[in-house]
Amino acid sequence: MEVDEVVRLPRLSRVAVCGGTHGNELSGVYLVRELLKGRKEVMEKKEEEEEEAEEQPPSVLTVLANPRAVLQCRRYVDTDLNRCFTHAALKGPLPGAVPYEMIRSRELNATLGPKGSPGAVELVCDLHNTTANMGLCLIAYSDCDWICLHIFRHLQRKMPDIPMRYIHFDVPHKESYSLDSVGKHGFAMEIGPQPHGVVRSNVYAAMKAGVQHMLDWVCFFNSGSTFEGEYVDVFTMIKHIDYPRDSETRNITAAIHPQLQDQDFCLLHPEDPLFQTFSGETLRYKGDEALYPFFINECAYYEKGIALSLARKRRVMVPAIRVQTERERQAHMEEEEEE
Amino acid sequence: MEVDEVVRLPRLSRVAVCGGTHGNELSGVYLVRELLKGRKEVMEKKEEEEEEAEEQPPSVLTVLANPRAVLQCRRYVDTDLNRCFTHAALKGPLPGAVPYEMIRSRELNATLGPKGSPGAVELVCDLHNTTANMGLCLIAYSDCDWICLHIFRHLQRKMPDIPMRYIHFDVPHKESYSLDSVGKHGFAMEIGPQPHGVVRSNVYAAMKAGVQHMLDWVCFFNSGSTFEGEYVDVFTMIKHIDYPRDSETRNITAAIHPQLQDQDFCLLHPEDPLFQTFSGETLRYKGDEALYPFFINECAYYEKGIALSLARKRRVMVPAIRVQTERERQAHMEEEEEE
């Protein structure tokens, strides 16, 4: 690929903005409710006005993903919805007593997917919060999805006061497990720190701005803007580290060390303090490579056996992109038919 | 009362340290587990050694108050245990399907009380966490319990780096509802900010130090030290303020204003920003008296309809105190018998 080549990509006709995939991550819950209310107001206004012949923005689907968990203000009712979107979970036979979230993931796949099919929505943005001090992160399964990476750069430029990172979970498409994997492109927008079950104005406002800038970018893209190529830092997840645990009870015996707490994305070196046991002892990082910690002390990951995750940082060259013209699109389709 | 008079108070023979009254407030859960482990080690050591004739410290009862909620890492299973210690709840007839916490509160009352009886433990310290930025607070039902107030002053002196306040809930003894009301003296030790379901080393360490200093103080007191009289600031709870809510759905329509978030115990004046609606509007404090906000944006209080509480600050003269001698104790008992 030449650096100055402009990659042509299909139009993003439909964008899904999802919140409440985890029912106690409240910024997304309240933002989705606000967007639904706003859309109602917009539609009522439209009915009052005469239809004007102007360019339409992309069709936006706003989805409260796990309404039952939202009602109970819990992460999930039976099982973590955001692990129910693998091909196996969506296509396999359903067990006798089906967890609610296994049904809900198929409903969402029917609405926004089917995953991997031409009918899937072009872009899924799934809204999440974390108790970790992560700022705003886009989390995606690809380090070469130019749409996601250009949206990330747009948000970085538009929101210079918010620490922002792009996290890459290197998982094959079939095994990708989260709601955002249902779209042709997709990412989780993860913002913290915010306790689950709480909404903080600053975190809510950052999420609202992030979603608005994302939708603006899609409008610019669809209307034919060219976005220049540039380098982007990508944090690729390497491994998880669990808490020290009692061999009998499996209870944790230490918390994140105070020197590491809230230091997400600050390089962790071998022998740096990692945990402080409840009796006061310091335990150190025994890895042989300095890596970037994130999801440090995320509430929901105690049960998953994750005290923090570690990433390697790489610089990725993102090419310039532009939407396909109608002629390019048709040529592309003909090429595909010939193949 | 003369300022230089020394008030004589009965010995504190038994102290209860309770955690996990709310199962997802993890500093107390892990501290109680650590204390139970430590006590086992101490007892094993004692068995090895010869019994030595030295003064015994107070008998300490360490209690995991709501073990079922702890197992599920939830505030409670059926109902909030820390509202189940009114006289009515402890003595009234039990309904057909009895909530687990209504049974558990009676068990705890049998172990640590009975509430209001001569057999009750002398002091209950119940460990709590909050998502609010409250530092370390002692919360009690009395502004003239000299034991609690002297313990508070001792902690303030010993932990100068931790913001510390004494909160007074002005509720009659019979209506006092929380576990700490079962003891002859009692308080909640509330530390934040810490998300529920998370343990942060700094918050855990502050709680551990607070409990140790409290137990030290009880030893000093029992062994006959005199504690000088002095003034203490007491924050008396005046009222709660709920979130703005949608009249139909009862969903909240605003979050704590960013200028108020984390500003616990900073005076809130009439017309100061209070909430920011999800559409971005600022709502102001309409009270006519400047008051001190606390429990700002506490996670567990969304369901109770409390966005924050407001307190008035008063300076209370706490007299000098000293433990009763055996002769004073007997004279006191004879006086009571004569009456």
Interface residues (C-beta under 8 A of the other chain):
Chain A: Y30 L31 R33 E34 G38 C73 T131 P193 P195 H196 G197 V198 V199 R200 S201 N202 Y204 A205 N251 I252 A255 I256 H257 P258 Q261 Q276 F278 S279 G280 N297 C299 A300 Y302 E303
Chain B: Y30 L31 R33 E34 G38 C73 T131 P193 P195 H196 G197 V198 V199 R200 S201 N202 Y204 A205 N251 I252 A255 I256 H257 P258 Q261 Q276 F278 S279 G280 N297 C299 A300 Y302 E303
